[in-house]
């Protein structure tokens, strides 16, 4: 099984390109903090190269910038090429299957927005939905089924178990 789940921040602005066949591809690097601290007390960071394709690539390029926090689900892909100096170079990339936008550089709130949305809207501005919600609230002491009619009598023989 080849599955990767990462949460981190973009280390630089994403770079979107179009292939010769017209397919959109975006390359980006995310910085992921290591779960432990070094002997000097600092926490290390890994910079992981990622690739997204098609609509997801367009959404990442449009909505994410350096510092944006994302959650990524994907797979590892390795490859190699010959460098200009004739040496063989090896690459390791994460191919993003699903990317969820969690927030921006200066924003600690969770702006959840999935980049797999086929009809994306603008990323909603953060609102404290608990404080500003206009949805009606229910009284806990009130019977939630009061408008459903009268009581139904059941015997043990009516139950399937």
C-alpha positions in Angstrom: 0.0 0.0 0.0 1.4 3.4 -1.0 -0.5 6.1 1.0 0.7 9.4 2.5 -1.2 11.9 4.7 0.5 15.2 5.5 -0.4 18.5 7.2 1.9 21.4 6.6 2.4 24.9 5.2 3.4 25.8 1.6 7.1 26.7 1.7 6.8 28.8 -1.5 4.1 29.8 -4.0 2.8 26.9 -6.1 3.9 26.8 -9.7 1.2 25.9 -12.2 2.0 24.7 -15.8 0.2 23.1 -18.7 1.6 20.0 -20.4 1.8 19.7 -24.2 -1.5 17.8 -24.1 -3.3 20.6 -22.2 -3.3 18.9 -18.7 -2.7 21.3 -15.8 0.0 20.4 -13.3 1.0 22.3 -10.2 4.2 21.7 -8.2 4.5 22.9 -4.6 6.5 22.2 -1.5 5.0 21.8 1.9 6.9 22.2 5.2 6.0 19.6 7.7 7.2 19.8 11.3 8.7 16.7 12.8 7.0 15.3 15.9 10.1 15.4 18.1 12.6 18.0 19.2 16.4 17.8 18.6 18.9 17.9 21.4 19.2 21.7 21.0 15.4 21.9 21.7 14.4 22.9 18.2 11.9 21.0 16.2 13.0 19.9 12.7 11.1 20.5 9.5 10.9 18.4 6.3 10.3 20.1 3.0 8.3 17.7 0.8 7.8 18.2 -3.0 4.3 17.6 -4.1 2.5 17.5 -7.5 -1.2 18.0 -8.2 -3.0 17.4 -11.5 -6.0 18.9 -13.4 -8.7 20.7 -11.5 -7.1 20.2 -8.2 -3.9 21.7 -9.6 -5.8 24.8 -10.7 -7.5 25.2 -7.3 -4.2 25.0 -5.5 -2.5 27.6 -7.7 -5.6 29.9 -7.4 -6.2 29.7 -3.7 -2.9 28.8 -2.0 0.2 30.9 -1.5 3.4 30.6 0.5 2.4 30.0 4.2 -1.1 28.5 3.4 -1.8 25.4 5.5 -3.0 22.3 3.8 -3.9 18.7 4.5 -2.8 16.4 1.8 -3.6 12.8 1.0 -1.7 11.1 -1.8 1.0 8.6 -2.7 4.8 8.6 -3.1 6.3 8.5 -6.6 10.0 8.0 -7.2 11.9 8.7 -10.5 15.3 9.5 -11.9 16.8 11.6 -14.7 20.3 12.4 -16.0 21.6 15.8 -14.8 23.4 18.3 -17.0 26.7 17.1 -15.5 25.9 13.5 -16.6 25.2 12.1 -13.2 22.0 10.2 -12.4 19.6 12.2 -10.1 16.8 10.6 -8.1 13.5 12.3 -7.2 10.8 11.6 -4.7 7.5 13.4 -5.0 4.1 13.1 -3.4 1.3 12.9 -5.9 -1.7 14.6 -4.3 -5.0 12.7 -4.6 -6.8 15.1 -2.2 -5.8 18.4 -0.8 -7.9 20.3 1.8 -7.1 24.0 2.5 -6.9 24.5 6.2 -5.9 28.2 6.5 -3.6 30.9 5.5 -0.2 32.1 6.9 -1.6 34.5 9.5 -4.8 32.6 10.1 -5.0 30.0 12.9 -8.6 29.4 12.3 -9.7 26.4 10.2 -11.0 27.5 6.8 -11.9 24.1 5.6 -12.2 24.0 1.8 -11.6 20.9 -0.2 -9.8 21.4 -3.5 -11.7 18.4 -5.0 -14.9 20.5 -5.2 -15.9 20.3 -8.8 -17.7 23.7 -8.6 -15.4 25.7 -6.3 -16.5 29.0 -4.9 -14.3 31.7 -3.4 -12.8 30.5 -0.1 -15.3 31.7 2.5 -14.0 34.3 4.9 -13.7 33.1 8.5 -16.8 33.6 10.5 -17.5 32.6 14.1 -20.5 30.5 13.1 -21.3 29.8 16.8 -21.5 33.5 17.7 -23.1 34.9 14.5 -25.4 32.0 13.5 -29.0 33.1 12.8 -30.2 29.5 12.8 -33.0 28.9 15.4 -32.0 27.0 18.5 -34.1 24.4 20.2 -35.1 24.4 23.8 -33.6 21.3 25.4 -36.6 20.8 27.6 -39.0 20.8 24.7 -40.2 17.6 23.0 -38.6 17.5 19.5 -41.3 15.1 18.3 -44.4 17.1 19.5 -45.6 17.8 15.9 -45.4 14.1 14.7 -48.8 13.0 16.0 -50.0 10.6 18.7 -48.1 7.9 20.4 -47.8 4.5 18.7 -48.3 1.4 20.8 -46.0 -1.5 20.1 -45.9 -5.0 21.6 -42.9 -7.3 21.8 -44.4 -9.4 19.0 -44.2 -6.4 16.6 -40.4 -6.1 17.0 -38.2 -8.1 14.5 -35.6 -9.1 17.2 
